[in-house]
Amino acid sequence: MSRTQHVLVGASAALLLAACGGSANGEQTEVAEDVSFEEGTTMARLAEQGSVTVGVAFDKPYFGLRGLDGEMEGFDVEMAKAIAGELGIEPADIEWVETVSANREPFIEQGKVDYVIATYTINEERKKVVSFAGPYFVAGQAIIVPKGNPQGIESIEDVNGERLCGVTGSTGYEHIRSDYPNAAKGLTGFDTYSKCGDALANGQVDVVTADNTTLAGIMSDHEGEFELVGEPFSQEPYGVAFAKDDVEFQSFVNEVLQEMMDDGRWTEIYESTAGEILGEDIEPPQITETTE
């Protein structure tokens, strides 16, 4: 079922702008007016209540970060605002909930969030519990070491018992455990990536692994202290997650994402956030999470 089949009047694809909500990244969020959706859908419920609860990371610079002033910023945050805007919801009416690797599925299942957009890799195991739209970005797992690379580590294959930090519950953490037994010998798990960065800075660990997007943020927090080594050794497609088998909402979000990729909003958001550290020469991915 297409998005246009859900919208009864005032199609949000037409983007009748009621307002432009400000953002921490200097962009403005387009907010549709006079939207109406098929009764009983998630879109209708959210549009009627005029607010939405979104799960994001609070500690990932350039993707999901809560600043010292309490404002949210980053690529995921701006994408979340854009989705809400297509529902007629202002950025000010978004409740931001911190989600980490260990609580994303439970928060969705328990109804604590309406959707999660938090560098959340789509995989088959997770799709047994939640549904995804997207991907809206494709990252890759990599490693960072202290500046100067005192251990001489050039790739994940070189990690053999060195103290390696990852975040428990993350795809990257499980990837190390399942596919890199030598690296797994010294694997330590924390609950947030910022703790891994701090541990690398103070010498508690020798290596940190995460998606390259997350590592870029850690490096920005510890300017000049770390370096990225080797090439990414995985593909991590990021998706927008929500309640299992909500096919109407999946179709809606996929259409929003595709419109943003087609009309340039995706590129504008990327260049003003993650592109500042990852570089601007990245194309939007192809959406694959569809219900036939």
N, C-alpha and C positions, 0 to 999 in steps of 0.2 A: 504494500500500500504506500503510495507516495505522500509526501508532505502536503501537497496541494489537496489531497483527498481529506486530510484532517482539518484543513482550514475552511471554515464555512463562509465567513465574510471578512473583509479587511485583511487579505492575505499578507502575512508578514514578509513574504518575498518582495512585495512592492515597496517595503521599507518606508511607510508613511511615518515620518519622524516626529514623535511627540517631543523628544528632548535629546540632548546629547550629554550623557553622564561623563564627568571627568574621570581621569585615571591617574594613578601614580606614575605612569610612564609618559605622560604628556599626550596620550592619544585620547580620543573621545569615543564613547560607546554609542552606537546608533540604537535607539529604543523605538520599536514599532508601536503604533497606536491602533486602536480599534481592532485588535486581534480577537478572533473567536475560533475555538477548536471543537472538535467532536466531543459531545458530552461523554463523561466517563474516562477520558484519557488523562494521562499525567499532565499534558500541556494545558488542558482545560482547567484542571485543579490548580495548577501553579498560576496561570493567568488570572483566575478568579480571585485567588488569595493575594495576588500582587507582590509576592515575595518568594524567595527560594533559598534553600540551604545547600551550600556547596562545600564539598570536601576538597581541600587543597593542602599542599605542603606549606609549612611556615618557615622552613630553614634552608630553602634551595634558591640561592640568588639566581636571578634572571628567569626563573620559572615560577616559583611560588615562595614568596618571602614576606614576612610581616616586619615592616620597618619599625624603627624606634618610636615613631609617631603613631604606631598601631595600624597604619595604612597597608593594604595588601598590594603587591606589585609582582610583575613577571609575566612570562608568556602564557602559562596556564591560567593565571588570574584574568588576563585580558580575554583569552578565549572563553573562559567561563562567563565573563560579563557579556560577551557578544551573544552567546547562546541565550542567556537570560533576557537580553535586549530583544531578541526575536520573539520572546514570550510577552513582551510589553513590560518587562520588569526593569526598573532603574537599578544602577549599581548600588545606590544607597539602600536598596531593599534586599540586598544579598547578605545572608548570614554566612560568614566564613567559619568553617570548622576544620581544625587541624587534623589531617589524616597522615598516618605513617604506614609503613609497609604492613605492620601486624594488624592494623584495625580497619583497613579499607573495606574488605568484604563484610565484616561484622557490622560496620556502620551502615552500609547499604542494606543489609538484610534486616537490621533493626529499625530502619526508617529514620535514622538520625541525620541522614543527608539525602537530598534528592538526586544528586549526581556527584561523582568524583572525577576531578581532572587534576592529576597529581603525578606527572611522569609515571603513569601507571601502565606497565607493559601488558599487552594482550597476550594471553597464552591459553592453551586448552584446559589446563587445570583450573584456572580462574573462571573460565567460561562455564564451568559446571555450577558455579555459585552465583555469578553476576553476568549481566550482558554488557556488551561494548558497542559503541559507535566509533568509526574511524578506520584506521589510525589518522591522527592529525599531525603526528611527528614521528620520525624514526631515528632513534639514537643507537649507540653501540657501547658495549661494556669495554672498559679500559682500566689502566692502573696509573697511579701517580706515586712518586717517591720523593724523598728530600732532595733539594737542589744539590746538584753535583753527583747525585746517584752513587752514594758511598758503597752500596752493595753490588753495583755493576749489573743491575737488573735491566734487561732490555725488552723483555716480553713476559707474559704470564707463564710461559714454559720455563723461565729461569727461576721462578719462585718455588723453592723447595725447602719448606720448613721455616722460612722467614716469617716474622710476625705480620700477618695480613689482616686488615680490617675491612669488614663489610657490614651491612645492615641486615639483621635477622628478619626473615620473612620476605626479603626482596628477591627478585628473579636472579640478580647477580650473585647473591649469597648462595642460593641453591645451585646455580650454574657451576660455581667453584667446587661445591661439595660433590656434585655428580660427575663432572667432566675433568677436573684437574686435581687428582688425588695428592700430588706432591705439594701443590699450593695449599690444599686443604689441611695439611699437617699443622700449619701455624695459624689457621683461620680463627679470628676472634669476631664475635658479633656484638654490635651495639644497636640501640634502637633508633638513632638518628645519624645522619651523615655528618652533621657538625661535630659530633663526638669523635668520629673517625678522624676528621681533620685536626681536631685538637690533639688527639693521641699521636698522630704523625708529627705534629709540630713539637711535642714535648718528648719525643723519643720512645713512647710506649709501644709503637708499632713501626714497622719498616716500610710497609706498602699499604695503600688503600685502593680498593676496587669498587667501582660503581659505573653507571652509565657515564659516557663522556660529558653529557650535559650537566650531570651532578658534580663531576670532578672539576669542571670549569668553574662552577660556583664556589667550590671549596678553595680552589686556587686563588680566586678573586678575594676571598676572605683572608688569605694568608699570602699576600702579594710578595713574590720573590722568594718564597720559602720552598716551593715544590716544583716538580716538573713532570709532565706527561711523557711516558715512555712507551714505545711499541705502537702497534696498530690496534684499533678496536677488534675484539674477537667474538662479537655477537651482533645480531640485529635486534633492536628493542623497539617494536612498534607501540607507540603510546596511544591509548584509547580513552574515551569518555565512558565511564562505567555507571551503571544504574541497576535497578531491580531486574532480576532474572526474567527473561521472556516478555519484557515490555516492548513489544515489536513496534507499536505506534510511536513510542518515544525514540526508539532506535532510528526509525525512518526519519522522524523530525530532525534529530540531531545530525544525522548524516547529510540531510539536505542543507542544513545550516552550514555545516563544515564545507560542503562542496561549493556553496554559494560564496563563502569567504575565500576559498582558494581561487575561484573563478574571477571574482570582482576585485581582487587585490588586497582585501582586508587582512587575509592571513599574512601576506608578505609585509604589510605595514606593521602589524603587531610584532612579527618575528624580528624585523630590523630594529625596532625600538626597544626590544627586550633581549632575548637570547642571542640575536645576531650581533650584538655589541661585543660579545666575547667569542662566539663560535664562528663568526664570519657571516657575510651576507649571501654567499653563493650556495644557497640551499633551496631546493624546490619543494613545494608541498608534496606529500606522499599521495598515493592512490588509495582511495577508500576501499576496504575489502570486507568490513564487518557489516554485511547486509543480510536481511531475511528474505529468502526466496519464496 
